[in-house]
Amino acid sequence: MNNFLPEGYKYHVWTDGNIALKVHPQQLINSLGDADILSMKHPARDDLIDEMIETMRWGLPEQEYLNFKQFLEEENYPRHNGLAGSGVTVRPVNEKTIEFNNL
């Protein structure tokens, strides 16, 4: 992210190409508070397993799904624990988020 933004920006507001904001971007920035990222709820699902099943329809290999499902179960990750939609994200431009972006 930081490789494409001019110097001096304090926040990065990203919207997917199929998203039209219904609020001014400043409202999203204000909602961020002290957090490092703001995202919206997934519009259709609230569960990682359900999301993996959906991605299998797009060609995700079944073994990857089974491995991920096993990992979640071993970690006792709760079902229907919420799922972020990535169509809109807001992040401050700081060392922490720049480091994350470069992973």
Disulfide bonds with the S-S distance in Angstrom:
none
